[in-house]
C-alpha cells in the first residue's frame, strides 16, 4: 500500500499524487507501487527493496541522488495465537531532494501514530529533521512497549509466587524472546544512528544534529532499559528453576524416607513368607511367632523413624 502526504496549512494531508515535497509511505508495497515510486524518485531499486527483507540489518547507505537509513522499529503482534507480544521489523527511511520515503514490510505504529504527533511533525522539505523526528518517535515506542512488557512480567511473577505452573513459565520464556529481539535490534540501531551522525555525505545543521542526538539518546535509553529488564527476567527464571529443583529434591527425600521406613519390615515379613523350613515356625507356637515377627517389624520401623527424625532435626538428612 502506498500513501502520499503533503504539507498543507501546518500539517500533513493525504494526497493523490506526488509533489515536489512530500512524504511517501510504503507498507507492504506491490511491484506496481514500487515501479511508480522508482519512476518518480529515481532512487536505486535496492533502497526500496532491502527494507522489505525481514532479516535486513540496520545500516546507513548513500547514493548520488539519495541517502538511506534502515533501522529496526517495534511492532505489536496482533494475531490471536501470537506467542511473542512484540517484534521488530526493518524500516527504511530514504532522503532524496525535498521528499522522504519510508518503506516497511508491515504496518507499524511508528509511521501510523507519527501523524498524531503534531508538535513533532515538520514539513518533508526539511528532510533531515523530518526523518530524525520519525526515528525519535520509534525510540519512544520502544520505551513504551518495554514498560508494557515489564508490567506483564510482574503480573506473571505474582502468579508464580502463588503456584509454579508450566503455562506461566512458558509465557515468561516468550517475553524473554521479546527482550532478545529488542536488545539485538537496539544495539544495531544505535550503531547505524552513530554511523549517520558521523557520515560526511549528510550536511546537517546544528538543529538537525540536535534532533538526531535526541533520537540517539532515546534509543540508548531503550537499549539500557531492555538490557536491565532482560537480566532481571533471566535471574527470575533461574531462581524459579532452582525452586523447582529444590522442590523435586524435597519430594525425592520424602520418598527415600518412606522407602527406608518400609524396607526393614518388608525384609522381615518377606523372609518368613517363603515356603521353606524357618526358625520358630514349627509346632503349635506358630501363631505366637507371627505376632512376634509383627512386633519386631514395628519396633524396627519405629527405631528407623526415630533415627531419621533426629537426623532431620540436625539437618544431616
N, C-alpha and C positions, 0 to 999 in steps of 0.2 A: 504494500500500500504506500502511496506517495501523498504527502500533504505539503502544501506550499503556504508559507506565511510571509506577509509583507508588513512593513512598519507603517501604521496609519493612526493619526491622532494620539500619539503617545503610547501605542500598544501594538501587539502583533495580531493581525487579522488574516484569516484564511483567504487565499486567493486561488483562482482557477489556473493561472498560467505564470510562468517565470517572469521575474522582473530584474532590473539592473541590480537591485539589492533585495535579497530575500533569504529566507531560511527554508531549506528543502529537507524534510524529514522522511526518510525511507525506513519502513518497517516491513520486514519480510517481502522485499520488492520482487516483482516478476521480471522476467527478461526484457519485456517491453518497457517497463518503467525504468530499468537500468539504461537501456539504449536511449530513452528520452532524456535522461539526465546527462548521459555522456555527450549527446549532441549539443545540449545547452552549455555545459560547463567545460568540455574539452579537458577533463582531468584524466589521468591514467586509469585504465579499467580496473587494475588491481586495487586502487584506492577504494573502489566501490564494492568489490567482491571479497577482499580479505576480511573485513569486519563481519561478514556473514558466516565465516567459519567459527564454530563454537569453541574450537581449540586454539584460535589465534591469540598470541601473547601480546600484552600491551607494549607499544613501541611508538617511536616518533619517526616519521619519514618525510622527505621533502622532494618536490619536483620543481621544474622551472615555472609551472603555472599554479602550483598549489602545494600546501603543506597538510599532512595528515597526522593525527594523533589518535591512537587506539588505546582505550582504557577498558578495564572490566568494571561494570556497574552492577549494583544489586537488583535483583528481580524476584518478587514473590512467586511461589509456585501455587497456581490456582487450582490444580487438579484435586479432586476429592480424595483420590488414593495416593496423594503425594507423600513420600516418605520424608523428604527434606523440605522444611518450610521455605527456605530461600536458596537461591543460587545466583551465580554471576554470569553475565553474558558480555561479549565484546561490543563496544560502542565505538564506531569510527566517526571522528569529527574532522571534516575536510574544510580547510580555509582556502578560498580562491576568490580573487577580486574583492568585491564588496558583499559577497554571499557566503553562507555557511551551509554545509551539507552534513547531515547526521545519518548514519547507516547502522542498523541493528537487525539482528535475526529474530527478535522477539519484542513485543510491546513492553516497554519498561517505564516505570513512573518517573524516571529521570527526565524524559522528554515530555510525557503527558502532563505531569504535575508542574513542569517548569513554566508553563504558560500562566499558572496561577500566581507565580512569584513576581508580582507587579514591580516591587521595589528592586528586584534583582535583574529584571529583563531590560535589555538595551537594544537599539537598532542593529540588525545584522550587518549594516555597513561598517559598524565598529566591530569587526570580526573577531579580533583577539579578545576584547573584553567580553563579547557575547559568548565565545567558546569557554573562557575561563570561568564565567559565572555559571554556565551549564555544568562544568566539571565540579565547581564548588557545591552545586546542588546535589550532585552524585555523592560527594563526601558526606553531606548532611544526611542523606538517605541511608548511607552505611551506618552512621551512628544511631539513627532511629531504629533500624532493623536490629542492630546489636542490642539495643535496650529491650526490644521486644523478645529477642531470643533469650536474653538473660532472665527476664521475668518468667518465661516458660521453664527455664532450667530450675529456678527457685521453686516453682509450683511442683515440678516433678520430684525435686529433692524432699519436699514436705510429704509427698505421698510415700516415698521410700522410707522416711523416718517412721511412718506408721506400719508399713508392711513392705518387705522387699519382694517385688514381683518382676518376672521376666519382661512383661509388657512395658513397664516403666523404664527398665534398664535399656531396652531396645530403643525407646524414644530418646533417651539421653544419648545413645550412640548416634542416632540420626542428627541430633543437634550438634554433636561433635563434628559430624561431617560438614555442617554449615559453617562452623568456625574454621575448619580446614580450608573450605572454599574461600571464605572471606580473607583469611590471613594470607593465603597464597596469592590471591588477586591483588590485595592491597600492597603487598611487597613489590609486585611487578608494576603496579600503578605508580607508586612513589618513584621508582626508578625512571619510568617513562616521563613523568612530570619534571623530574630533575633534568632529564635529557632535553626536554623542550625549553626549560628555563635557561639553559646554557647554550642553546642552539644559535649559531651565528646567522642562520638563514632567516630567523624571525627578528624583525625590527620592532622591539617592544618599547613602548613609552613607560614612564615611571608608574603611571596609573595602571597600565596593563600588567606590568610586572608585579605590582601590589596585588592585583586580582589573582594572578597565578600563584603567588606566595600564600594568599589566603586559602586557595584551594589545596595547596600542598600541606598546609597546617591541618586542614580538616581530614585529609587522607592519612596523615601521620598520626593524628589523634585516633582515628578509626582503627588504624593498624595496632596501636598500643592497646586500645580497648579490647579488640578482638583477641590479641595475644594473652592479655590478662584473663579474660573470660575462658579462653581455651585451656590455659594452665589450671585454673580453678576447677573446671569441669574434669580435666584429666585426673587431678588429685581426688575429686569426689568419686569418680568411677573406681580408682584404685582403692579408696577407703572402703567402698561398698563391696568390692571384690574380696578384700581382706575380711570383712564381716561375714561374707558368705562362707569363706574358707574356715573361719573360726567357728561358725555355727555347725558346719559339717564336722569339724574335729570334735566338737562337744557331743554331737549325735553319735559319732563313732566311739567316743569314750564311754558313753552310757551303754551302748550296745556291748562293748567289751566287758563292762562291769557285770551286766546281766549274764553274759556268756560264762564268765568266770564263776559267778554266783551259782549257776546251774551245773557247772562241769563236774564237780565232785559228787553231788548226789546222783547225777546221771551215771557216773562211772560205777558207783557202788551198786545201784539198783540194776544196771545192765549186766554187771558181773554175776549177780545172783539170779538173773533171768536165763542163764544158759542151761541147757539140758544135759548137764554132767553132774557128777558127784561133787558137792561143795561142802565145806565145813559147816557144822551146826545145823544142817538141814535134814539129818537122819532122825528117824524115830518120831515120837509124839510131841517133841518140842518145836516142831516146825512153825506153829502159829506164833510162839513166843519169839522165835528167831526173826520172823517177818517184822514184828514191831520193833525189835532191837535194831534191825537194819534201817528202818524208817527213822528211828531216834538218832542213830549215828549220822544219817544223811542230813537230818535237820540241824544237828549240832555242828556238823562240818560247814553247812551253808551259813549258819549264824556266825561261826567263827570267821569265815571268809568275809562276810558282810561287815563285821566289826573292824577287821584289818583294813578293808577298803575305805571304810568311813574315817578311820584315824589317818590314813594316808591322804585322803582328800582334804581333811582339816589342816594338815601340814603342807598342803599344796605340793605333794610329791606324786600325785596321780591325777 
